């Protein structure tokens, strides 16, 4: 259950630079929502070119409307996402298939945004915990807005830390993703592309085909590089995790084929017919 607070709260927005979170930033800038202490973007280092273009355009627009924009990063997910530790949810061909545990969200998005929010709110690592229980939480109470729309309400979740309260203004305003697109268009503002790492294993066939040629080639190279990643065989999530992966291969494409040779056109037709579109909202909670 969402915690209810009284008294002053510092408000932030977790900005993925996609449609929904950008709509929240614009709503706040135009006075439809409460002012924000800052809009925070956690850069994974491997977003689409169109996403970076939208980020740069909207940063200028937001700052012109007196909205503070902050960037933060925990590194380049292309370089670090499967190097010393496998954070990304690669698909495996063991038994009937499945994917590794998704840890990239926490490492490259959630934790960096929490750190930046505490910094902007005035917290310093040298601050000593207050001797009275709950004093830290009361001092740094933070409301973090997340761009989850009404059609994604099942993805809502509470924060795992006591001093942060997750807010879902789009759900409160009964706005769907399509409503967000129409709102931005009505304001004469550009509609961003869906935000997600270029090499995100959760991409469906349509989304793989939407990548630019250079972006797709980067994903292909990353896919090939990690096909036999030895870290997967030593990363024990359960007692028998290592044995489960002992003979398996890793893939970015959920069809358990190399991305370079997968028939994405045929798979995309199936996606369109079934409406199987990932909004990416899971990657922020």
VENGICOR-V402584 format. One record per residue. N is the residue number from 1. RES is the residue in three letters. D_FIRST is the distance of its C-alpha to the first C-alpha in Angstrom with 2 decimals. Layout:
N/RES/D_FIRST ; N/RES/D_FIRST
This chain:
1/UNK/0.00 ; 2/UNK/3.80 ; 3/UNK/6.33 ; 4/UNK/9.12 ; 5/UNK/12.55 ; 6/UNK/16.07 ; 7/UNK/19.23 ; 8/UNK/20.41 ; 9/UNK/18.35 ; 10/UNK/20.18 ; 11/UNK/19.39 ; 12/UNK/20.27 ; 13/UNK/20.46 ; 14/UNK/20.48 ; 15/UNK/23.66 ; 16/UNK/24.77 ; 17/UNK/27.76 ; 18/UNK/27.10 ; 19/UNK/26.89 ; 20/UNK/23.28 ; 21/UNK/22.75 ; 22/UNK/26.28 ; 23/UNK/25.57 ; 24/UNK/22.77 ; 25/UNK/25.30 ; 26/UNK/27.92 ; 27/UNK/25.81 ; 28/UNK/25.19 ; 29/UNK/28.86 ; 30/UNK/30.09 ; 31/UNK/28.06 ; 32/UNK/25.73 ; 33/UNK/22.68 ; 34/UNK/22.33 ; 35/UNK/24.72 ; 36/UNK/23.66 ; 37/UNK/24.83 ; 38/UNK/25.50 ; 39/UNK/25.07 ; 40/UNK/24.89 ; 41/UNK/26.40 ; 42/UNK/26.36 ; 43/UNK/29.69 ; 44/UNK/30.09 ; 45/UNK/33.82 ; 46/UNK/34.29 ; 47/UNK/33.05 ; 48/UNK/35.30 ; 49/UNK/38.05 ; 50/UNK/36.82 ; 51/UNK/33.39 ; 52/UNK/35.16 ; 53/UNK/37.36 ; 54/UNK/34.46 ; 55/UNK/32.81 ; 56/UNK/36.10 ; 57/UNK/36.75 ; 58/UNK/33.39 ; 59/UNK/33.49 ; 60/UNK/36.74 ; 61/UNK/35.45 ; 62/UNK/32.32 ; 63/UNK/34.41 ; 64/UNK/36.90 ; 65/UNK/34.12 ; 66/UNK/33.28 ; 67/UNK/30.11 ; 68/UNK/30.02 ; 69/UNK/29.73 ; 70/UNK/29.27 ; 71/UNK/29.97 ; 72/UNK/29.01 ; 73/UNK/29.81 ; 74/UNK/29.59 ; 75/UNK/32.80 ; 76/UNK/34.25 ; 77/UNK/32.43 ; 78/UNK/35.74 ; 79/UNK/37.38 ; 80/UNK/34.64 ; 81/UNK/32.29 ; 82/UNK/34.48 ; 83/UNK/36.90 ; 84/UNK/36.07 ; 85/UNK/32.94 ; 86/UNK/31.79 ; 87/UNK/28.53 ; 88/UNK/29.02 ; 89/UNK/28.22 ; 90/UNK/31.85 ; 91/UNK/32.78 ; 92/UNK/35.03 ; 93/UNK/37.84 ; 94/UNK/37.40 ; 95/UNK/37.62 ; 96/UNK/35.96 ; 97/UNK/34.23 ; 98/UNK/30.72 ; 99/UNK/29.36 ; 100/UNK/28.69 ; 101/UNK/25.26 ; 102/UNK/24.02 ; 103/UNK/23.98 ; 104/UNK/25.41 ; 105/UNK/22.19 ; 106/UNK/21.10 ; 107/UNK/24.71 ; 108/UNK/25.93 ; 109/UNK/23.04 ; 110/UNK/19.78 ; 111/UNK/21.55 ; 112/UNK/24.35 ; 113/UNK/22.15 ; 114/UNK/20.22 ; 115/UNK/23.70 ; 116/UNK/25.14 ; 117/UNK/22.38 ; 118/UNK/22.94 ; 119/UNK/26.64 ; 120/UNK/26.60 ; 121/UNK/24.51 ; 122/UNK/27.34 ; 123/UNK/26.18 ; 124/UNK/29.11 ; 125/UNK/29.18 ; 126/UNK/31.67 ; 127/UNK/29.26 ; 128/UNK/29.00 ; 129/UNK/25.80 ; 130/UNK/25.82 ; 131/UNK/26.92 ; 132/UNK/24.28 ; 133/UNK/20.81 ; 134/UNK/18.26 ; 135/UNK/21.12 ; 136/UNK/20.70 ; 137/UNK/17.07 ; 138/UNK/18.25 ; 139/UNK/21.32 ; 140/UNK/19.93 ; 141/UNK/16.71 ; 142/UNK/16.37 ; 143/UNK/14.77 ; 144/UNK/15.57 ; 145/UNK/16.31 ; 146/UNK/16.45 ; 147/UNK/18.96 ; 148/UNK/17.19 ; 149/UNK/18.69 ; 150/UNK/18.06 ; 151/UNK/20.02 ; 152/UNK/17.72 ; 153/UNK/14.33 ; 154/UNK/13.74 ; 155/UNK/13.94 ; 156/UNK/10.84 ; 157/UNK/8.75 ; 158/UNK/7.08 ; 159/UNK/10.08 ; 160/UNK/11.65 ; 161/UNK/13.18 ; 162/UNK/12.18 ; 163/UNK/14.46 ; 164/UNK/13.14 ; 165/UNK/10.51 ; 166/UNK/10.74 ; 167/UNK/12.12 ; 168/UNK/13.53 ; 169/UNK/16.42 ; 170/UNK/18.29 ; 171/UNK/15.74 ; 172/UNK/15.54 ; 173/UNK/19.35 ; 174/UNK/19.59 ; 175/UNK/21.72 ; 176/UNK/22.69 ; 177/UNK/24.55 ; 178/UNK/27.78 ; 179/UNK/26.89 ; 180/UNK/26.46 ; 181/UNK/29.87 ; 182/UNK/31.47 ; 183/UNK/30.11 ; 184/UNK/31.57 ; 185/UNK/34.79 ; 186/UNK/35.09 ; 187/UNK/34.86 ; 188/UNK/37.57 ; 189/UNK/35.46 ; 190/UNK/35.66 ; 191/UNK/33.10 ; 192/UNK/32.06 ; 193/UNK/32.29 ; 194/UNK/29.28 ; 195/UNK/28.40 ; 196/UNK/28.53 ; 197/UNK/30.69 ; 198/UNK/34.16 ; 199/UNK/33.98 ; 200/UNK/30.50 ; 201/UNK/30.83 ; 202/UNK/28.31 ; 203/UNK/30.89 ; 204/UNK/32.43 ; 205/UNK/36.15 ; 206/UNK/36.06 ; 207/UNK/34.24 ; 208/UNK/36.74 ; 209/UNK/39.58 ; 210/UNK/38.25 ; 211/UNK/38.74 ; 212/UNK/41.89 ; 213/UNK/44.68 ; 214/UNK/44.34 ; 215/UNK/40.58 ; 216/UNK/41.05 ; 217/UNK/43.78 ; 218/UNK/41.55 ; 219/UNK/39.04 ; 220/UNK/41.98 ; 221/UNK/43.24 ; 222/UNK/39.87 ; 223/UNK/39.57 ; 224/UNK/43.06 ; 225/UNK/42.59 ; 226/UNK/39.69 ; 227/UNK/41.04 ; 228/UNK/42.11 ; 229/UNK/39.85 ; 230/UNK/40.63 ; 231/UNK/37.34 ; 232/UNK/35.63 ; 233/UNK/37.81 ; 234/UNK/36.88 ; 235/UNK/33.13 ; 236/UNK/31.81 ; 237/UNK/28.22 ; 238/UNK/29.20 ; 239/UNK/32.34 ; 240/UNK/34.26 ; 241/UNK/32.87 ; 242/UNK/36.21 ; 243/UNK/38.22 ; 244/UNK/36.09 ; 245/UNK/36.94 ; 246/UNK/40.44 ; 247/UNK/42.24 ; 248/UNK/39.72 ; 249/UNK/39.88 ; 250/UNK/37.19 ; 251/UNK/36.85 ; 252/UNK/35.06 ; 253/UNK/35.80 ; 254/UNK/33.84 ; 255/UNK/37.15 ; 256/UNK/38.22 ; 257/UNK/41.26 ; 258/UNK/42.40 ; 259/UNK/41.07 ; 260/UNK/44.67 ; 261/UNK/45.99 ; 262/UNK/43.11 ; 263/UNK/43.92 ; 264/UNK/41.12 ; 265/UNK/42.95 ; 266/UNK/42.89 ; 267/UNK/39.27 ; 268/UNK/38.39 ; 269/UNK/40.06 ; 270/UNK/37.83 ; 271/UNK/34.69 ; 272/UNK/35.88 ; 273/UNK/36.70 ; 274/UNK/33.31 ; 275/UNK/31.22 ; 276/UNK/29.62 ; 277/UNK/28.44 ; 278/UNK/25.87 ; 279/UNK/24.20 ; 280/UNK/23.30 ; 281/UNK/19.69 ; 282/UNK/18.66 ; 283/UNK/20.67 ; 284/UNK/18.40 ; 285/UNK/15.04
